[in-house]
């Protein structure tokens, strides 16, 4: 079992909770691997929903930016070895310069070419020629590293390997100059290139699925294939000649960089929102009839809840004492706290001729 959590929960899940499991003497599934992270901050501040700082689930929806872009960026910024920062400008740059220009460009380019030049039908092809052999070898080196990184739960590094594989695909298309000229003048070479590229897109869908499932599903839908598991070795022959692909779709769309400033200001905190503690208004004690209020005493608003509790006890005790003096009664029926340790301590410290409230220090 793999567990994922923030660093502040490590002690409980590695010591306290397993100890409780051992104590029951039952056959529990025990901790196997723990993956923890440092803190993700929002443009130099701590995420705070109460203060309006940061972007949360409902904000993601109203931003209009696809969830897949957030998934990619948050994994790319995953604080695995130290605190990281969320910046809108970086999120938009990640979409435009990485997802759109790299992964999305590769899949869309080969899909559109097969759709327009081959009527969406995969032609006969060979994987034995040198350009294809080199690509397959390079991809398998990266594929082995990808699998090892996931076993080690190095999620951010594994995602980068996916992009390196899609970059290999872009380089393959570029080196072979896939265009109308290649299709017209070197048909067999063009057949190999588009078919191997289509197979690589199939592999990329599987590799990106753990991070961006919607992107993977959209890729598979375009290819008109079933989801496949991640192989140990890629042979570039999963999609065979005669297979019909579906309609090309854009995996990603460009986001205007100017939106970064707008979104940054919108989610950077709201003035006056949860910036100070709520102060409780103290309960005022009514003066008994015939007793003049002391004009020199000023009622102070307590700064903390603890002071309210003490003041409340002292007010009740003082009221009882004043009623004894004014009405000359032997017994008091109102609630009092004669045995309270706080009251007893204050009684000892107070001067005999002064009311007990005069000796109470202000509680900060």
N, C-alpha and C positions, 0 to 999 in steps of 0.2 A: 504494500500500500504506500502510495506517495502522498504526502501532505504538503500543502502550500499555504504559507502564512507570513505575516509581518514579523519582524525580529522581536517585538515586545511580547509575543506569545510563546516564545521558544521554551522558557522554563516550565510552563504549565504542561505543554504537550510532550516534553522530553523527560520530565521528572515526576511531577505531581500526578498527572493522569495515568501514566503507565504504572506508577506505584499503586494507585487505586485498583487498577486492573489485576495486578498481581495479588492484591489483598483479597479479592473475591475467590481466587483459586478456580476461576472459570476459564474456558478455552477461548479467550478473546483474540481477535486479529490485532497483532501488536504493531507498533511503529516500525516501519522498514526504512523509509527514506524521507527526510525532511528538507524541503526547499524553502528557504526564507529570503526575504528581501529587505533592503534598507527603505528609506522613505522617498516617495515621489512628491516633489513640491510644485506649486503652481506659480511660475514666473517669479521665483524668489520668496514666495509666501507659503504658509501652510494651507493645505486644503481645508476649508471650513464651510460647511453647508449653512450653518447659522449666520455666518458673516457674509455669505454670498461670494466667497472666494473659491474659485475653481469650477470645473465643469463636471456635472454629475449626469446620471441616467436621463432625467427629463431634459437636461440641457443638450445632451447629445441629439435627442430627437428634434428639438426646436432649432438646432444649428443648421440642419439641412445637409450636413456632411455624413456620408454613408458610414455605418457602423464598422465596416471592414477597414476603413482608413484609421479609425480610432484603435481598432485591434492591432493593426500593424504598428502604429506609432507607439502605443503603450508597451508592446513587447520590445520594440526597438529601443525604448527608453527604460526598460525594466531595471530597477535598481538592484542588480545582483551583487555588486561588490562595493557600492557606495550610493549615496543619495543622488538622485537625478532630478531634472527639471522638465516641466511641461510648458512648452512655448507654442503659441498658435502659429507663429511664423515657421517654426520647424515642422509642425504637423502638416501645414500646407505644402512646404517644400518637399517633405517625404512623399506626399501624394503625387505632386507634379513631376518631381525629378527622379523618383525611384519606382513607385508603383506604376505610374502611367508610362514613363519613358523606358522602363526596363521590362518588367513582367508583362504589363498590359500591352506594350508595343509588340513584343514577341508573339504572343498568342493571337492578337488581332491581325497582325501582318500576314502570318501564314494562313489563318482562317480565311481572310478576304481573298488571298491569292488562289487558294484551292477552290473557293466558291466561284470566283469569276473566270478562272482559266481552265479548271478541271470539272466544272459543273458539279462541284461538291463531292466528287468521287476520287478516292485514293488510287493512284496509278500503280503499276508494277514498279518495284524498286529493289535495289541491292544495298546491303549494309557492309559489303566487303571492300569497297573502294577506299582509298586512303583518307580522303576528307571525312568520311563517315566513321572509319576506324579510329581516327584521332579524336573525333567528338565523343564517341562512345567511351573511349578510354578515359578521357578527361572528366566526363560526367560521372563515371563510376568511382573515380578518385574522390570527387566531391560527395557522392552518395554515401560512400563508406564513412566519411567524416561526419556527415549529417546524422547518420544512425548512431555513431559513437557519442556525439554531443547530446542527443536526446536521451541516451542511456545515462549520461552523467547529469541530466537535467540542466544543461546549459542552453536554455531556451533561446535566449537572444542570439547567441552565436549560431545556433542551428537555423534560425530564420535568415541570417545573413548568407548562409550556405545556399539556401533556396534561391536567393537573388543572384548568387554567383553562377548557379546552374542556368538560370534564365539568361544571364549575360553571355554565357557560352553559346546559347541558342541564337542570340542576336548577332554575335560575332560570326557564327556559322552562316547565317543568312547573308550577312554583309560580305564575307569573304567569297561567297559563291555568287554574289551579285544577282540575287533573285529578282528578276524583272521580266518585262516583255521580251527582251532580247534573248535572255537565257531560255525562256519558254519556246521561242521560235527557232533559235539556232542550235541549241544544245538540249534537246528535249529529254534525253535519258538522264543527263546531269540534273536537270530541273526536277524530273520525277523523283530522283533520289533525295534531293534537298527538301522538297515539300513533304514527302512521306516521313523522313526521319524527323523533321521539325514537328509534324503532327504527333508523332509518337512521343517526342520530348514534351510537348504540351500536355499529353496525357499523364506523364510522370510528374510534371510540375503540379498538376491538380492534386495528386496524392500527397506530395511533399508539403504543399501549402495548407492542406486541410486542417491539421492540428492548430494552426494559427488563425486562418481566415476561411472558415468553412463555406461561406456564401460564395467567395471567389472560386473555390474548388468546384462547387456544384455548378456554377455558371460555366466554368471551363468544360466540365464533363458534358453538360447539356449541349454546348456548341459542337463538341466532338461526337455527340450522339453515342456515348459509351456509358457503361456501368461504372460506378466507383470501383477502384482497385486498391489493394493493399500496397504498402511500400516494399519494393523488392530489395533484396540484398545486392543483386546485380541487374543492371539495365541492359537489355539486349536490343532495344529499339525496334522490336517487331511485334508489339502487342496489337496494334491496329494494322490489319492486313489489307492488301490490294483489293479493291472492289467495295470497301466500306464507304458508306455515304455519311458525310458530316452534315451538321445542321446549319442554321443561319448564323452568321457572325454577329457578335454583340461586343460592345465596349465593356471591358471589365472595370475601367476607371475613367473618370472625366476630370478635366482640369478645374482647379479651384483658383479663383482670382486672389492673388497675394494681398490685394488691398483689404481683404476681409480680415486679415490677421489683426490689424489695429482695432477694427470694430469689435471683434470677438474678445480681444484682450480687455478692452475697456468695459464691456458688458459683464464679464465674469470676474472682475478684479476687486469686488467688494462693494458693499453699499454703506453709505455713511449713516451712522446712528443705529446700525443694526447689531444688536447684541454686543455693544462695545463696553458696557458698564454693568455691574451687578445691580439687581433690583433691590432697593432699600425698603424695608418694611416700616410703616408708620407706627410709632410707639403708642400704646394704649394709655390715655390720660386718666388719672385718678381724680374723681370728683372730691372737692373739699367739703368736709362736714359742715352743717349749718352752724353759723356763729364763729367760724374760724376764718380769719383773714388769710388770703394766700400770700406767700412769701414772694414779694416782687423782685427780690434779688436773685432768686433761683431761675434758671433758664433750662427749659426742656431741650435736650440734645437728641437729634436723630441717631440711633445706633447704626454703625456701619456693618455690623455682622449679625447673623441670626443668633449666635451664642449670647450676645449682649441682651437681645430681646428676652431670652429665657431668664437671665439673671435679674433684669429689670422687673420682669413680671413677678417674680418671687418676692423681690424686695418691696415692690409697690403693695402687694397683698399684705405683707408683714407690717409695713409702716401704717397702712390703713387700719389694721387691727389695733396697733398700738395707740393711734390717735383716738379711735373709738373708745378704748379703755379710759383714756385721760378725759375726754370730753363728757362722756356719759357715765363715768364712774361705775363701770360694771365689773364684776368679779370674774365672770367667765365670758369668753368670746365664742360665739357660734359660727362666725365666718371661718372660711378655710385659711389656715396658716401653716407655716412650715417651721415650727420651732426646732425640729431635729435636723434641719438641713445643714450639712457641713459648711456650705458657703455662708449661711446666715450666722452660724456660730462663730466662724472666723471673723466676720465683719463686726460682730458684737464685741469681740475681745479687743479689736483694734480701734474701735470708735471711742471718742471721748464721752464721758458720762453725760455732760450737759448738752451734747450735740445730738440731733436726730441721726439715726443710723445711716441715712442716705448721704449725709455730708462726708462721710469717710470713704465712700466708694470711689476707687480710681476709675478713670475712663477706660473702657475696653476698646482697644484699637483692633 
